[in-house]
Every structure is written in structure tokens, then in C-alpha cells.
Amino acid sequence: MTQTPKNIAIIGSGLVGSLLAIYLRRWGHAVTVFDRRPDIRNVEFSGRSINLAMSNRGWKALREVGIEKEVKKIAIPLYKRAMHVIGQAEYFQNYGKEGEAIWSISRGVLNRKMIDLAEGAGAAFRFEEKVWDINLPEAKIYTGETEKGEWKEYRYDMVFGCDGAFSRVRHKMQRRSRFDYSQDFIDVGYKELRIPPNEDGSHQLDKHSFHIWPRGAFMLIAMPNLDGSFTCTLFMPFEGEVSFENITTEKQAREFFSKYFPNVMQVMDDLLEDFFKNPTSAMVTMKCYPWTYWDKVALVGDSAHAIVPFYGQGMNAGFEDIYALNRIMKRYGDDWETIFQTYQKERKPNADAIAELSYRNFMEMSSKTADPKFLLQKKIEKHFASKHPEKWIPAYSRVTFSERPYAEALAIGDAQEKIMQEVMQMPNLEAKWDSPEVEQKILSLL
């Protein structure tokens, strides 16, 4: 199936906007990408990033346009979690089966690479040009230096909004009748920190692990970079007894890290400087519908479905949007109205499912990781899955190492949880968790 070349604008030069530009160029469309920010290739990184965890869905979308190998050069495979629990030796948990990994990539490094690849494919980028308004029926966009200053008008055949959770394109769509929209901030914020490399450039912690310091209501994670450093993220409530608002002096910060993260204090040279220099950022789940306006405008990625980062699927879900859109384009050719309708109907349930899974994972990580009953349940599930891989795939593996729909992973995960709640009622379970009796109980409930 071919398409008649169109003149297309993409708003947002982030990961999703850049990949969409590559896909659309392969169809022969003229593509111009607008972004209010300067070119990320010429600026220092912001100090507000969480390293990305590329998994199967993301790689599939890159493979489709022949850039998977190029991107793997800037990624590090993580085969396991390294758990840093107070009072215990560091221990490891494999992510999946032998060889299964998530891949750590610096968001800024990947974004620079994706813009290079999109430019190489023929997309034009217009940085420091903010879109203030959009005429939806005519696919016209209006840019300018200030909201009240003089605007330039550009007319396109269609416009894609890839401008993130606080999308200007979606903002205009929200004003239309029967547009559903919700946003929900969690009461936990995050702050970027950094573990520097050793003097010889090697990593101070295990390079092929996703490091987690779970501490109940708050936690620290660390993911490796190619230069030997780790990008760390501290997740903590904004307010409360242990919170960002209650750490205002260097003395308080030093006491906090010494008490809860003693082994981190030893390896972070610039810890306190980072803590006070880098911003504290919020996290939001954003849902809306519809995602499209006739055959003129469509939302892709976070502008349609921003999620909290606790499943590592935000980028992967956005890339999967593009892969799905491309597959639908192959089916319907020049019928853009049908393409857009099919795209939003297919992707919306999956976006809602990964939003729910991500929020649940936040609740698990923050409040259940120290619960002995919860840990026992996970141990039983893992044991059963290893003996019956054809009957039980854990929810994490369905999301991360599969390309099946997110909605399916959520539904099957809910069914598995129901089974496990019955199993957890068995008497004397701690002593017989790996026994044939427990195995038979699960089999009888499947």
C-alpha cells in the first residue's frame, strides 16, 4: 500500500516526535518538526531526567525502520535487579528468562541520536519556535516568541501532537465538545542524582543491574550510563515526615542519606550538590479521548496518555503507538480518517491499561516491598512460573518481554492475582510454599 505524499507538521522534537518523523519520511511525506526548546544537541542536560528502560516494544518499533542496531550502541543491557535493603547484603533478582534484559539509555543521549537520525531521513527541525495555537479543521499552526506578540501562520495537510503531558495541541482539542480529559498527580516527586565513574572510567556498582534501594514510602534507583556513571532518581513524597519539604539544609540532607542510603553516600561525590541544584519534579497520569480530529490532527505518546514511570513503559508505549499507526497506514493507504479512527480505538484501551499497571507498580514499590506476605506471594508465583512457563507468565514479563497488548497483560494479571489471593489463604503456607500441594492448588484454579 502506498500513500500520496502529504505536508505534515509534528509538534515536539522528543523521542516520540523524532521517531514519528522517521516513519513518516519513509512513506515519502514532507515532515517539519517544531519545538519551543533549543536544539538538545547544543545544550547541557537539564538534571531532571530518569534514565530510560528500553524493552521489547520499543526495540520492535526501532527495528521496523532499521535503527535498532544503531540505538543499541548507546544502550546497556540490564539482566537483573540489584536490591539494596538496609541490614542485608546486596542481592539480585533476574528480570526474566536467560538473556532477557531491559536496556538502560540516557534520555538526552537517545534524544540527540533520534534527532540526528530523523534529520538524516530528511525531516526538517524548527527549534525555539513555540506553537501557541492550532486551527484544527484547517491544520494551521501559529508560532511566535510570546503569546501576545506577532504570530506566524503555517498551513499543513495534517498535524501530529507529540508535545508531551502538557500538550498545546491537546489543549486546543480539549475545548471541543465531548472531549474527555483527566489528570492525576501522585503525591511523590522525583529528583535526579548521579554516581560518578571510577577514576579509570569503570562503574562503581554492577553495570548490568537496575539498582533499587526500597525504603517503604520512598526509594532510590540507579541505572548505568556508557561513561561509567549512574543516573540515580530519588522518589519521595513532596510533604510529610520524610519528604522533600523537610530536607532544606545540607546537614539534614547528609543525615537523611547517611541513615537510609549509607552505601550510596560512599560512592556519590556530588550527592549534596545535586540534591540542592537539581529540580524536584512531579509525576502525572493523564488520560483523554478522542486522540484525533477528523483526518487532520492526532496525538501520539504522552500528549495522549502520560503515565507515571514505575513500569519503565512511557517511551515504549509511545513508540508502540507509532508502530501500530504505521501498521494501520499499510492497511488503509490514503484513508486518513479511517487510519486515525482505527488508531485511537486500538490504542486507547492499551494506554489505559499501562497507566493502571504503572500506578499499581508505584503502590507495590512504595508500600509492599517490605511486606513479608507480599514477598512470599511473589516467591510462589515465580516458583510456579518456572515449573509451568506455558501456564503462568508473570505480569512484568507480559508487559516488558512480550509484544502482546497491555490490556491483555492487565486482564490476565488480574485473573492471576485472584488465584493468588486464594492460595495465600492456605494454612501454614510459609513452610510449604514450594510444595506439590501449593502447585496443585494453583493448577486447580487455572
Secondary structure by P-SEA (a helix, b strand, c coil): ccccccbbbbccccaaaaaaaaaaaaabbbbbbbbcccccccccccccccbbbbcaaaaaaaaaaccaaaaaaabbbbcbbbbbcccccbbbbbcccccbbbbbbcaaaaaaaaaaaaaaaccccccccccccccccccccccccccccbbbbbbccccccccccccaaaaaaaacccbbbbbbbccbbbbbbbbbccccccccccccccccccccccbbbbbbccccccbbbbbbbccccccccccccaaaaaaaaaaccaaaaacccaaaaaaaaccbbbbbbbbbccccccccbbbccccccccccccccaaaaaaaaaaaaaaaaaacccaaaaaaaaaaaacaaaaaaaaaaaaaaaaaaccccccaaaaaaaaaaaaaaaacccccccaaaaaccccccaaaaaaaaaaaaaaaaaaaaccccccccccaaaaaaaaaac
